[in-house]
């Protein structure tokens, strides 16, 4: 902390001010007694202020501020995390010791040397935290470190950023081996006479079980961590291995070397030693002890002989290979698909003969042919028939997580594409619907062309509904969330569901107790339930039962579910189940993909479940499908219980809907800014027919120029996203000159997506596509609202 600058005494200046004030008072009132009294009161007041400041110095406040930073630093040090506080200029104000150890010289977070991509992510997250109050960056790589960064805006005036760096814990094979040696399994092996030790790449002991310690040092509680392993062993002229402390008629040991990372000579090694006296009778006893060891280990390990026959494998190996209980294949090649059998057989033969070596190959297992796994092989000697040690990791959970991440990434990419397609499609539909409206104004019912135009408009409206489904899938639709109960939503839509199911299907609804309120859009939630019930109906062509259940899912139950996707918390759940044909396992992972459907051609768009997925995710919830072929399918939706009582960001104001008025004619000048020529043409013609004077521009820069030359503009209508200067930037510049100009934004993107980018008060929003009538009504409503507002605050002149 820098020392405060010395203060210059202000007494001379205050005395001069008091004298001058008294002189002026004497000059004005020409009363010496009054002037002298004024000066005396001023001097006494200054003396009292000086005495009070002596009694209550401000140094304590400064010390409190300094104490705040010292307390924050001590707290961060006690928590053993990397934390740093920066001010608005990006300077480091306070940092923990851990931050200094990870990043030398305490650089600002935005100046840490990272990859260009991670550097851009960190800088962008800092800007987001200043704007929104918090931000996160996950998976930032810093050398060997993988970090998650959480940024919070804090301070009494929200003028600081708190950066918290948390290392990502990664699974370590070595840690798993250490837990086996030091844990209960290591104790059981020691009691069976099997000695185990973990040796580092430099030859030093990193861990050992009690059996090894007793033979090597004479005590089972000795501390040998960090000592050279070779000092505890000796080799005689016959190359037999003994413990160095045992002399005379000592018993030799047989050693099995297992590399922790096959093929890496610098990695740690697990040594398993068996008393030679136990294997002097025959080699079968040695193999039996090793099998006992392997059966206790939680890793997938097996052994094969020189001919490639599979002698033994433990339970973990069987689970990883997808073997049924009691199934015992004869060869390792029987575990993989036919295309990989020759490669496995050749690898086993190569490791069984010649010098001891290790390696791994990529294979595809029979039960999981679409993904490759790593099969590690290591040659072993001195274990009778056993010649090759096989290692197969059970990566079922890892593969499942990879598929989920890949699915989420694919859905996000397709969602972004769907949002862009919906925007462009909405522009096209706006032009089509607008031209249809203009033509219908020149035709009357009964004309030869009237029905054709009406058919074009109806199909365009159907296409507009399809774009809304695309926006729902891409989670970009406008939601109007409310705090509600799931049971109430189900009750509201129950009558409709009964009509949808028909006579040969039964609807059962059960509600649980203690359901917490959720925050969601009731209309969109009803659409979710209807879509799921329709899918259930189609899955039961011969009839059946649809069951809708609601229940409370407390945090303890979520924790017991051990679901890596759902955060621990309280949820309210609604499920829709059927007794239909079910979904095959190979198709279950694809059902939420857009345009994927198992229905016949022409009977489904493939957007039903995609829309459901988008609405649930946009509402902050989770959806899971559980299906069994021939039994039925259950879709379960978990929505977090609403507990926060905070003010949400206000949505953009739609044009005020007043009492229906048939007359949409108006007067005034409208500036129309739209980059799409076809939309601009339709909108100009529609507004001109309503009596307005319309000035058009194709981008933001041209719109400002037209606004400057037009003089008086009664209404500004603008697209939001435009090349160059966008609509919000143009409106901000326009309101610097005319703060009260009415604004109507229109866009093919959803309002929810544009809310943060617009962030302007007193603007209306008209989503595309819109009809000529809707545009005229929106313009009329905005103008009427603007006139009423000016009348209310007295700024209306006429």
C-alpha positions in Angstrom: 0.0 0.0 0.0 1.3 3.5 -0.9 1.6 6.1 1.9 -0.9 9.0 1.8 0.5 12.3 0.5 1.2 15.0 3.1 -1.6 17.5 3.4 -1.0 21.3 3.1 -2.5 23.3 6.0 -5.5 25.2 4.9 -5.7 27.6 7.9 -4.0 30.6 6.2 -6.5 30.4 3.3 -9.5 30.1 5.6 -8.4 33.1 7.7 -8.0 35.2 4.6 -11.4 34.1 3.4 -13.0 35.1 6.7 -11.3 38.6 6.6 -12.4 39.2 3.0 -16.0 38.1 3.8 -16.1 40.5 6.8 -14.8 43.4 4.7 -17.4 42.8 2.0 -20.1 42.7 4.7 -18.8 46.0 6.2 -18.8 47.6 2.7 -22.4 46.5 2.0 -24.2 47.2 5.4 -21.7 49.8 6.8 -22.0 48.3 10.3 -18.7 47.6 12.0 -20.2 45.7 14.9 -22.0 43.3 12.5 -18.9 42.7 10.4 -16.7 42.1 13.5 -19.3 39.7 14.9 -19.4 37.8 11.6 -15.6 37.4 11.5 -15.5 36.3 15.2 -18.1 33.6 14.6 -16.2 32.4 11.5 -12.9 32.1 13.4 -14.6 30.3 16.4 -16.3 27.8 14.0 -13.0 27.0 12.3 -11.4 26.5 15.7 -14.2 24.1 16.7 -13.8 22.1 13.5 -10.0 21.9 14.0 -10.5 20.6 17.6 -13.1 18.1 16.5 -10.8 16.7 13.8 -8.0 16.4 16.4 -10.4 14.3 18.6 -11.6 12.1 15.6 -8.7 11.7 13.2 -9.3 10.2 9.7 -6.3 8.0 10.0 -8.5 5.3 11.5 -10.6 5.1 8.3 -7.4 4.8 6.2 -6.1 2.1 8.5 -9.5 0.3 8.2 -9.1 0.3 4.4 -5.6 -1.0 4.8 -6.9 -3.6 7.2 -9.6 -4.7 4.7 -6.9 -5.6 2.2 -4.7 -7.3 4.7 -7.7 -9.4 6.0 -8.6 -10.3 2.4 -5.1 -11.4 1.7 -4.9 -13.5 4.9 -8.2 -15.1 4.1 -7.0 -16.0 0.6 -3.8 -17.4 2.0 -5.7 -19.5 4.5 -7.9 -21.0 1.8 -4.8 -21.9 -0.3 -6.2 -20.6 -3.5 -5.0 -18.2 -6.1 -6.9 -14.9 -5.8 -6.2 -11.4 -7.1 -8.1 -8.1 -6.9 -7.9 -5.6 -9.7 -9.2 -2.0 -10.0 -10.9 -0.4 -13.0 -7.6 0.4 -14.6 -6.7 -3.3 -14.5 -4.0 -2.8 -11.9 -3.4 -5.5 -9.2 -4.5 -4.2 -5.8 -4.2 -7.3 -3.7 -3.2 -10.9 -4.4 -2.7 -14.2 -2.5 0.7 -15.9 -2.1 -0.6 -18.8 -4.3 -1.2 -16.4 -7.1 2.4 -15.2 -6.9 3.7 -18.8 -7.0 1.7 -19.6 -10.1 2.4 -16.3 -11.9 5.7 -14.7 -11.2 5.9 -10.9 -10.5 2.1 -10.8 -9.8 0.9 -9.8 -13.3 -2.6 -8.6 -14.0 -4.9 -11.5 -15.0 -5.3 -10.0 -18.5 -1.5 -9.9 -18.9 -0.7 -13.5 -18.0 1.1 -15.3 -20.8 -1.5 -17.7 -22.3 -2.3 -19.0 -25.7 -3.9 -16.3 -28.0 -7.3 -18.0 -27.7 -7.2 -18.3 -23.8 -5.9 -14.7 -23.6 -8.9 -13.4 -25.6 -11.2 -15.5 -23.4 -9.8 -14.0 -20.2 -9.9 -10.4 -21.5 -13.5 -10.9 -22.7 -14.5 -12.4 -19.4 -13.1 -9.4 -17.6 -15.3 -7.1 -19.7 -18.3 -9.3 -19.1 -17.7 -9.1 -15.3 -17.6 -5.3 -15.4 -20.9 -5.3 -17.3 -22.8 -8.2 -15.7 -21.2 -8.5 -12.3 -19.7 -11.9 -12.8 -18.1 -14.2 -15.4 -16.4 -17.5 -15.8 -13.7 -19.0 -17.9 -13.2 -22.8 -17.8 -10.3 -24.9 -19.0 -7.6 -22.2 -19.3 -4.2 -23.9 -20.0 -1.1 -22.5 -18.2 1.8 -24.9 -18.8 0.9 -28.0 -16.8 -1.9 -26.2 -15.0 -5.5 -26.4 -16.2 -7.5 -23.6 -14.5 -11.1 -22.5 -14.0 -11.4 -18.7 -13.5 -14.3 -17.1 -11.7 -14.6 -13.3 -11.7 -16.8 -11.3 -9.4 -17.4 -7.6 -9.4 -17.1 -6.4 -5.8 -16.2 -3.5 -3.5 -18.4 -0.9 -1.8 -18.9 0.9 -5.1 -18.5 -2.2 -7.3 -15.2 -0.8 -8.5 -13.0 -3.9 -8.1 -12.8 -7.3 -9.7 -12.1 -10.4 -7.7 -10.4 -13.1 -9.7 -10.4 -16.7 -8.3 -8.2 -19.3 -10.0 -9.1 -22.9 -9.3 -7.0 -25.8 -10.6 -8.8 -28.6 -12.4 -8.3 -31.9 -10.7 -7.3 -34.5 -13.2 -7.4 -38.2 -12.6 -3.9 -39.8 -12.0 -3.1 -43.4 -12.5 -0.2 -43.1 -10.1 -2.6 -41.8 -7.4 -4.8 -44.9 -7.9 -1.8 -47.2 -7.5 -0.7 -45.3 -4.4 -4.2 -45.7 -2.9 -4.0 -49.5 -3.5 -0.6 -49.8 -1.8 -1.4 -47.6 1.2 -5.0 -48.7 1.6 -6.9 -51.8 2.7 -6.0 -53.8 -0.4 -2.3 -53.2 0.3 -2.8 -54.5 3.9 -4.5 -57.7 2.6 -1.7 -58.3 0.1 0.9 -57.8 2.9 -0.8 -60.4 5.1 -0.7 -62.8 2.1 3.1 -62.3 1.9 3.0 -60.2 -1.3 5.3 -57.2 -1.2 4.6 -54.0 -3.2 6.5 -50.8 -3.7 6.1 -47.8 -6.0 9.4 -46.7 -7.6 9.9 -43.3 -9.2 11.8 -42.7 -12.4 14.9 -41.7 -10.5 14.9 -45.0 -8.6 13.6 -43.7 -5.3 10.8 -45.3 -3.2 7.5 -43.4 -3.3 5.2 -45.9 -1.4 5.5 -49.4 0.1 3.2 -51.8 1.9 4.0 -53.3 5.4 5.3 -56.6 4.0 8.0 -54.9 2.0 8.9 -52.7 4.9 9.3 -55.6 7.2 11.6 -57.5 4.8 13.6 -54.5 3.8 14.1 -52.8 7.2 12.9 -55.2 9.8 10.0 -53.0 10.9 6.6 -52.6 9.2 6.3 -49.0 10.3 9.6 -47.7 8.9 9.7 -44.6 6.7 11.5 -45.3 3.5 9.8 -42.7 1.3 12.4 -40.9 -0.9 15.2 -43.4 -0.3 17.1 -45.3 -3.1 15.4 -48.6 -3.8 18.7 -50.3 -4.9 20.2 -49.9 -1.4 17.7 -52.3 0.0 18.3 -55.1 -2.6 21.3 -57.2 -3.7 21.9 -59.7 -6.5 24.1 -62.8 -6.3 26.2 -64.5 -9.0 23.2 -66.5 -10.1 21.3 -63.2 -10.6 18.9 -64.1 -7.8 17.4 -61.1 -5.9 17.7 -60.8 -2.1 17.1 -58.1 0.5 20.4 -56.5 1.5 19.8 -56.8 5.2 19.2 -60.5 5.0 22.4 -62.6 5.1 23.3 -66.2 5.2 20.4 -68.5 4.3 18.2 -65.7 3.1 15.3 -66.5 0.8 15.4 -64.8 -2.6 12.4 -63.0 -4.0 10.8 -63.0 -7.4 10.0 -59.5 -8.8 7.2 -58.5 -11.2 7.6 -55.0 -12.7 4.5 -53.2 -13.9 5.0 -49.8 -15.6 2.4 -47.3 -14.5 2.4 -45.8 -18.0 3.3 -48.5 -20.5 5.9 -47.4 -23.0 7.2 -44.5 -20.9 10.6 -45.4 -19.4 10.5 -42.2 -17.3 7.3 -43.0 -15.5 6.7 -44.6 -12.1 6.9 -48.4 -11.8 5.0 -50.8 -9.5 7.1 -53.6 -8.2 5.4 -56.8 -6.9 7.7 -59.2 -5.1 6.9 -62.8 -4.0 9.0 -64.9 -1.8 10.9 -67.4 -4.0 10.3 -70.2 -1.4 6.7 -70.0 -2.2 7.4 -70.7 -5.9 10.2 -73.3 -5.6 7.8 -76.3 -5.9 6.4 -75.3 -9.3 5.5 -72.3 -11.3 1.7 -72.8 -10.7 2.0 -71.5 -7.2 3.7 -68.3 -8.4 1.0 -67.7 -10.9 -1.7 -68.4 -8.2 -0.2 -65.6 -6.0 -0.1 -63.2 -8.9 -3.7 -64.0 -9.7 -4.6 -63.3 -6.1 -2.9 -59.9 -6.4 -4.5 -59.0 -9.7 -8.0 -60.0 -8.5 -7.7 -57.4 -5.7 -6.6 -54.5 -7.9 -9.3 -52.1 -9.2 -7.7 -51.9 -12.6 -8.5 -54.1 -15.6 -5.5 -56.6 -15.7 -5.1 -60.0 -17.3 -2.4 -62.4 -18.4 -1.8 -64.4 -21.5 0.7 -67.2 -22.4 3.2 -67.4 -25.2 0.6 -68.9 -27.5 -1.8 -66.0 -26.9 -4.2 -67.9 -24.7 -5.9 -65.8 -22.0 -5.0 -67.4 -18.7 -6.6 -65.0 -16.2 -8.3 -61.7 -15.9 -9.8 -59.8 -13.0 -13.3 -58.4 -12.6 -12.3 -54.9 -13.7 -10.9 -56.3 -16.9 -14.1 -58.2 -17.6 -16.2 -55.0 -17.0 -14.0 -53.0 -19.3 -14.2 -55.6 -22.0 -18.0 -55.8 -21.7 -18.0 -59.5 -20.7 -21.1 -61.1 -19.2 -20.9 -62.8 -15.8 -19.3 -66.2 -16.2 -18.1 -65.6 -19.8 -14.5 -66.6 -20.3 -13.0 -66.0 -23.8 -10.1 -68.1 -24.9 -8.0 -65.4 -26.6 -7.6 -61.6 -26.2 -8.7 -61.3 -29.8 -12.1 -62.6 -28.9 -12.7 -59.3 -27.1 -12.4 -57.1 -30.1 -14.1 -56.8 -33.5 -12.9 -59.1 -36.3 -11.0 -56.3 -38.0 -8.7 -55.9 -34.9 -8.2 -59.5 -34.0 -5.0 -60.0 -36.2 -3.4 -56.9 -34.7 -4.1 -58.0 -31.1 -2.7 -61.5 -31.8 0.5 -60.1 -33.4 1.0 -57.7 -30.4 0.6 -60.5 -27.9 3.1 -62.7 -29.8 5.7 -59.9 -30.1 5.6 -59.1 -26.3 5.7 -62.8 -25.3 9.1 -63.5 -26.9 12.3 -61.6 -27.0 13.3 -58.9 -24.5 10.8 -57.5 -22.0 9.0 -54.5 -23.3 5.7 -52.8 -23.1 3.4 -50.8 -25.3 -0.2 -50.2 -26.2 -2.5 -50.5 -29.2 -5.9 -49.0 -30.1 -8.7 -51.5 -30.5 -12.4 -51.6 -30.8 -14.3 -53.9 -28.4 -17.2 -56.0 -29.5 -19.7 -54.3 -27.2 -18.5 -50.8 -28.2 -17.5 -51.0 -31.8 -17.9 -47.3 -32.5 -15.2 -46.1 -30.2 -11.6 -47.2 -29.8 -9.9 -48.0 -26.5 -6.3 -48.5 -25.4 -5.1 -52.1 -24.7 -1.7 -52.0 -22.9 0.7 -55.0 -23.1 3.8 -55.7 -21.1 6.1 -58.8 -21.3 6.7 -60.6 -18.0 9.1 -63.4 -17.1 9.3 -65.9 -14.3 5.6 -66.5 -13.8 5.4 -69.9 -15.4 3.0 -70.0 -18.3 2.2 -66.2 -18.1 4.2 -64.2 -20.6 2.2 -61.1 -21.3 0.4 -58.7 -18.9 -2.7 -57.1 -20.4 -4.3 -53.9 -19.1 -7.6 -52.6 -20.2 -9.1 -49.5 -18.6 -12.9 -49.4 -18.0 -13.6 -46.1 -19.8 -17.4 -46.6 -20.0 -18.1 -43.5 -17.9 -15.4 -41.5 -19.7 -16.8 -42.5 -23.1 -20.3 -41.5 -21.9 -19.1 -38.1 -20.8 -17.2 -37.6 -24.1 -20.4 -38.4 -26.0 -22.3 -36.0 -23.9 -19.8 -33.2 -24.5 -19.7 -34.0 -28.2 -23.5 -33.9 -28.3 -23.7 -30.7 -26.4 -21.0 -29.1 -28.7 -22.9 -30.3 -31.8 -26.2 -29.1 -30.5 -24.7 -25.7 -29.7 -23.2 -25.4 -33.2 -26.5 -26.4 -34.9 -28.4 -24.1 -32.6 -26.2 -21.1 -33.7 -26.8 -22.1 -37.3 -30.6 -22.5 -36.7 -30.7 -19.0 -35.2 -29.0 -17.5 -38.2 -31.2 -19.4 -40.6 -34.3 -18.3 -38.7 -33.1 -14.6 -38.9 -32.6 -14.7 -42.7 -35.7 -16.8 -43.2 -37.7 -14.2 -41.2 -36.5 -11.4 -43.5 -37.7 -13.4 -46.6 -41.0 -14.2 -45.0 -41.5 -10.5 -44.1 -41.2 -9.6 -47.8 -43.5 -12.4 -48.9 -46.2 -11.7 -46.3 -45.9 -8.0 -47.0 -46.3 -8.3 -50.7 -49.2 -10.7 -50.2 -50.9 -8.0 -48.0 -50.3 -5.3 -50.6 -51.8 -7.5 -53.3 -54.8 -8.4 -51.2 -55.5 -4.7 -50.8 -56.1 -4.6 -54.6 -58.2 -7.7 -54.8 -61.5 -8.6 -53.2 -62.9 -12.0 -52.3 -64.1 -13.7 -55.4 -61.3 -12.4 -57.7 -59.4 -15.1 -59.6 -56.2 -14.3 -57.8 -57.5 -13.7 -54.4 -57.5 -17.3 -53.3 -54.0 -17.9 -54.7 -52.6 -14.9 -52.8 -54.4 -16.0 -49.6 -52.9 -19.5 -50.0 -49.4 -18.0 -50.3 -49.9 -16.0 -47.2 -51.1 -19.0 -45.2 -48.1 -21.1 -46.2 -45.9 -18.2 -45.3 -47.5 -18.1 -41.8 -46.8 -21.9 -41.5 -43.2 -21.2 -42.4 -43.1 -18.5 -39.8 -44.2 -21.0 -37.2 -41.4 -23.3 -38.3 -38.8 -20.5 -37.7 -40.2 -20.1 -34.2 -39.5 -23.8 -33.7 -36.0 -23.3 -34.9 -35.6 -20.4 -32.4 -36.9 -22.6 -29.6 -34.4 -25.3 -30.5 -31.5 -22.9 -30.6 -32.7 -21.5 -27.2 -33.1 -18.0 -28.7 -36.9 -17.6 -28.5 -38.4 -14.9 -26.3 -39.6 -16.4 -23.0 -42.0 -14.7 -20.6 -41.0 -16.6 -17.4 -43.4 -16.6 -14.4 -43.2 -18.2 -10.9 -45.6 -21.2 -11.1 -46.3 -24.7 -10.0 -45.9 -27.7 -12.3 -49.1 -29.2 -11.1 -51.1 -26.2 -12.2 -49.5 -26.3 -15.7 -50.4 -30.0 -16.0 -53.9 -29.3 -14.9 -54.4 -26.5 -17.4 -53.4 -28.7 -20.3 -55.1 -32.0 -19.2 -58.3 -31.5 -21.1 -56.4 -30.8 -24.3 -54.2 -33.9 -23.7 -57.3 -36.1 -23.4 -58.6 -34.9 -26.7 -55.2 -35.5 -28.3 -55.0 -39.1 -27.0 -58.4 -40.3 -28.2 -60.6 -43.0 -26.8 -58.2 -46.0 -26.9 -55.6 -44.4 -24.7 -55.7 -43.7 -21.0 -54.2 -40.6 -19.3 -53.0 -40.9 -15.7 -51.9 -37.9 -13.7 -50.3 -38.1 -10.3 -48.9 -35.2 -8.3 -46.3 -35.4 -5.5 -46.2 -33.4 -2.3 -44.1 -30.5 -1.4 -43.3 -29.3 -4.9 -41.3 -26.1 -5.0 -42.2 -23.3 -7.4 -40.3 -23.0 -10.6 -39.7 -20.1 -12.9 -40.6 -20.8 -16.5 -42.8 -19.6 -19.4 -46.2 -21.3 -18.8 -47.1 -21.3 -22.5 -43.8 -22.9 -23.5 -44.0 -25.4 -20.7 -47.4 -26.4 -21.9 -45.9 -26.9 -25.4 -43.2 -29.2 -23.9 -45.9 -31.4 -22.2 -48.0 -31.5 -25.4 -45.1 -32.4 -27.6 -44.1 -35.3 -25.2 -47.6 -36.6 -25.0 -48.0 -36.5 -28.8 -44.8 -38.5 -29.1 -46.1 -41.0 -26.5 -49.4 -41.3 -28.4 -47.5 -42.1 -31.7 -45.4 -44.7 -29.9 -48.6 -46.7 -28.9 -50.4 -47.4 -32.2 -52.4 -50.2 -30.5 -53.3 -48.0 -27.5 -51.9 -47.8 -24.0 -51.4 -45.5 -21.0 -49.7 -42.2 -20.8 -48.6 -41.3 -17.3 -47.7 -37.8 -16.2 -46.1 -37.4 -12.7 -44.8 -34.5 -10.7 -42.6 -34.8 -7.7 -40.2 -32.9 -5.6 -36.5 -33.8 -5.9 -34.5 -32.5 -2.9 -30.7 -31.9 -3.0 -30.0 -35.1 -1.1 -31.8 -37.2 -3.8 -29.9 -35.4 -6.6 -26.7 -36.2 -4.8 -27.6 -39.8 -4.6 -28.4 -39.8 -8.4 -24.6 -39.1 -9.0 -25.4 -37.2 -12.2 -22.4 -35.2 -13.4 -24.5 -32.9 -15.4 -27.0 -31.7 -12.8 -25.7 -29.4 -10.1 -26.7 -30.3 -6.6 -29.8 -28.4 -5.6 -33.6 -28.7 -5.1 -35.6 -29.5 -8.2 -39.2 -30.0 -9.2 -39.7 -32.8 -11.7 -42.4 -33.6 -14.3 -42.2 -36.9 -16.2 -44.2 -38.1 -19.2 -44.2 -41.9 -19.7 -45.8 -44.3 -22.1 -46.2 -48.1 -22.5 -45.3 -48.0 -26.2 -42.7 -49.7 -28.3 -39.7 -48.0 -26.7 -36.5 -46.5 -28.3 -33.5 -48.8 -29.2 -30.3 -47.9 -27.2 -28.4 -47.0 -30.4 -31.0 -44.3 -31.2 -31.5 -42.9 -27.7 -28.6 -40.5 -28.0 -29.9 -39.0 -31.2 -33.5 -38.2 -30.3 -32.9 -34.6 -29.4 -31.0 -33.9 -32.6 -32.8 -31.5 -35.1 -34.7 -33.1 -38.0 -34.1 -36.6 -36.6 -37.3 -38.6 -36.5 -38.2 -42.3 -36.5 -41.7 -41.6 -37.9 -42.7 -42.2 -41.5 -41.9 -39.7 -44.2 -44.4 -36.9 -44.1 -45.5 -37.6 -40.5 -42.9 -35.6 -38.6 -40.5 -32.7 -39.0 -38.0 -34.0 -36.5 -38.2 -30.7 -34.5 -40.6 -31.8 -31.7 -38.0 -33.1 -29.2 -35.5 -30.6 -30.4 -37.9 -27.8 -29.5 -38.6 -29.5 -26.1 -34.8 -29.7 -25.5 -34.3 -26.0 -26.3 -37.2 -24.8 -24.1 -36.0 -26.9 -21.1 -32.4 -25.7 -21.5 -33.4 -22.1 -21.9 -35.5 -22.4 -18.7 -32.4 -23.6 -16.8 -33.6 -27.2 -16.5 -32.5 -30.7 -17.6 -34.3 -33.4 -19.6 -33.4 -37.1 -19.6 -34.9 -40.0 -21.5 -35.1 -43.6 -20.2 -36.4 -46.2 -22.5 -36.6 -50.0 -22.8 -37.6 -51.7 -26.1 -41.1 -53.2 -25.7 -41.8 -51.6 -22.4 -42.0 -47.9 -23.0 -40.2 -44.6 -22.6 -40.1 -42.0 -19.8 -39.0 -38.4 -20.3 -38.1 -36.7 -17.1 -37.7 -32.9 -16.8 -36.0 -31.3 -13.8 -36.5 -27.6 -13.2 -34.7 -25.8 -10.4 -36.8 -24.6 -7.5 -37.2 -20.9 -7.7 -35.8 -19.3 -4.5 -34.1 -16.1 -5.8 -35.9 -12.8 -5.2 -34.0 -10.5 -7.5 -35.1 -8.1 -10.2 -34.8 -9.5 -13.7 -33.6 -7.5 -16.6 -36.6 -5.8 -18.2 -37.6 -7.1 -21.6 -37.9 -4.8 -24.6 -41.3 -3.2 -24.7 -43.6 -4.4 -27.4 -45.7 -1.8 -29.1 -48.5 -0.8 -26.7 -51.7 -2.7 -27.7 -54.6 -0.3 -27.2 -58.3 -0.8 -27.8 -58.9 -2.1 -31.3 -59.2 0.7 -33.8 -59.9 -0.1 -37.4 -58.3 3.2 -38.5 -54.5 2.8 -39.0 -54.0 6.0 -41.0 -51.6 8.5 -39.6 -49.5 11.6 -40.4 -45.9 12.4 -39.8 -42.5 11.7 -41.1 -41.0 8.2 -40.5 -37.3 7.3 -41.0 -37.0 3.7 -42.0 -33.6 2.1 -41.7 -33.3 -1.5 -43.1 -30.4 -3.2 -44.9 -32.5 -5.8 -46.6 -33.9 -4.2 -49.8 -36.9 -6.5 -50.1 -38.0 -5.8 -46.5 -37.3 -2.0 -46.8 -39.4 -1.8 -50.0 -42.4 -3.6 -48.4 -42.3 -1.6 -45.3 -42.0 1.7 -47.2 -45.0 0.9 -49.4 -47.0 -0.2 -46.4 -46.3 2.9 -44.4 -46.8 5.2 -47.3 -50.2 3.7 -48.0 -51.2 4.7 -44.4 -50.5 8.3 -45.0 -47.0 8.7 -43.6 -44.0 10.4 -45.3 -41.3 7.8 -45.4 -37.6 8.4 -45.6 -35.5 5.3 -46.2 -31.9 4.4 -45.5 -29.9 1.1 -46.0 -27.6 1.3 -43.0 -26.9 3.2 -39.8 -24.5 5.7 -41.2 -26.9 6.6 -44.0 -29.7 6.7 -41.4 -27.9 9.4 -39.4 -27.3 11.4 -42.5 -30.9 11.3 -43.5 -32.0 12.2 -40.0 -29.7 15.3 -40.1 -31.0 16.4 -43.5 -34.7 15.7 -42.8 -35.0 18.1 -39.9 -38.1 16.8 -38.1 -38.7 13.1 -37.8 -41.7 11.8 -35.8 -40.7 8.1 -35.7 -37.5 6.1 -36.2 -38.0 2.5 -37.4 -34.8 0.5 -37.6 -33.5 -3.1 -38.0 -31.3 -4.2 -35.1 -28.5 -6.1 -36.8 -27.0 -4.3 -39.8 -23.5 -4.2 -41.5 -21.3 -1.4 -40.3 -23.2 0.7 -37.7 -26.0 -1.4 -36.2 -29.4 -0.1 -35.1 -28.7 0.4 -31.3 -25.6 2.4 -32.1 -27.4 4.6 -34.6 -30.3 5.2 -32.1 -27.9 6.2 -29.3 -26.3 8.8 -31.7 -29.7 10.0 -32.8 -30.9 10.5 -29.2 -27.9 12.7 -28.4 -29.5 15.3 -30.7 -33.2 14.4 -30.0 -33.6 12.6 -26.7 -37.4 12.1 -27.2 -37.5 10.6 -30.7 -39.7 7.5 -30.6 -38.0 4.3 -31.7 -39.4 1.0 -33.1 -36.9 -1.8 -33.5 -37.6 -4.8 -35.8 -35.5 -7.9 -36.2 -35.6 -11.5 -37.3 -33.6 -12.5 -34.2 -35.5 -13.2 -31.0 -35.9 -10.4 -28.4 -34.3 -12.6 -25.7 -31.1 -12.7 -27.8 -31.0 -9.0 -28.5 -32.0 -7.6 -25.1 -28.4 -7.1 -23.9 -27.1 -5.7 -27.2 -30.0 -3.1 -27.4 -30.1 -1.9 -23.7 -31.9 1.4 -24.6 -34.8 2.8 -22.6 -38.2 3.6 -24.2 -38.0 1.6 -27.3 -40.5 -0.8 -28.8 -39.8 -4.1 -30.6 -41.6 -5.8 -33.5 -40.5 -9.3 -34.4 -40.2 -10.4 -38.0 -42.0 -11.7 -39.9 -44.8 -9.2 -39.7 -47.7 -8.2 -41.9 -48.5 -4.8 -43.3 -51.3 -4.4 -40.8 -49.0 -5.3 -37.9 -46.4 -2.8 -39.0 -49.0 0.0 -39.4 -50.5 -0.8 -36.0 -47.1 -0.8 -34.3 -46.1 2.5 -35.9 -49.5 4.0 -34.8 -49.2 2.7 -31.2 -45.6 4.0 -30.8 -46.6 7.5 -32.1 -49.6 7.7 -29.9 -47.6 6.6 -26.8 -45.0 9.2 -27.6 -47.6 12.0 -27.9 -49.2 10.9 -24.6 -45.8 11.0 -22.9 -45.0 14.5 -24.1 -48.5 15.7 -23.0 -48.0 14.2 -19.6 -44.7 15.9 -18.9 -45.8 19.2 -20.5 -43.4 19.1 -23.4 -46.2 18.9 -26.1 -46.3 22.2 -27.8 -49.4 21.8 -30.0 
